[in-house]
Amino acid sequence: MEGVLCKWTNYWSGWQPRWFVLGNGVLSYYKSQEEVNQGCKGSIKMSVCEINVHPTDATRLDLVIPTEQHFYLKSATAQERQQWLVALGSAKASLGVRQKKDSVTTSPDMLKTKKSELRLYCDLLMQQVHTVKTTATAATDSSNLDVEVLNEATSLLGATCDTFIKTLEECMKLANANFAYELPHQLITDSALPPTTAAAGAAALPLAASNNLHVKVKRKRNLCE
């Protein structure tokens, strides 16, 4: 995917339009589409960054590598932001699957990243469902259905659902792998088990035999007296 996004540069220049290209798990940006051949101005790897949706601005998204790198981006419309989010999330999810196949061990950080992605896609799903519902309600009230808007909204919703399910499957695999790894390998000894009926009966036999012996000795003493 490629297109124009506004990138926060600094407090002097503010938001500036840049040409962004997403490919091979890397998001690169250029000053303009015409200057692509001159080399990118910067890039960020999707495999190590976090995708954050702004809580109030429907056109903004943030890509952050904690303590290292950050891209603050804005799209022209909320629909364009959703398209970018789905594309970025899909690229990140596919990279996670590839890394999972290449390595045997799993990291708790990877599971944490997957959980943050699930929250991201859950927020997107809620927004997109609301958009579809609003469009359908408006069409019912006015008896004039905007097919183009509804098709775009349902298309975005379907793409987000596919990405959400894929990420959920990866999250479940990582959670199961981490649980199996962290499960303590301890042998259960007999002392940790509750006594069985047979064992309890066997333990009571010596006490009963001792009582019988005491009674017999007492009888003999009585006879002798």
FENNORRA-V243199 format. One line per field, one symbol per residue. burial: b if it has 9 or more other C-alpha atoms within 8 Angstrom, else e. A space follows every 10 residues. Layout:
# FENNORRA-V243199
burial: ???
This chain:
# FENNORRA-V243199
burial: eeebbbbbee eeeebbbbbb bbeebbbbbb bbeebbeeeb eebbbbeebb bbebeeebbb bbbbbeeeeb bbbbbeebeb bbbbbbbbbb bbbebbbeeb eeeeebeeeb bebbbbbbeb bbebbeebbe bbeebbebbb eeeebeeeeb eebbebbebb bebbebbbeb beebbebbee eeeeeeeeee eeeeeeeeeb eeeeeeeeee eeeeeeeeee eeeee
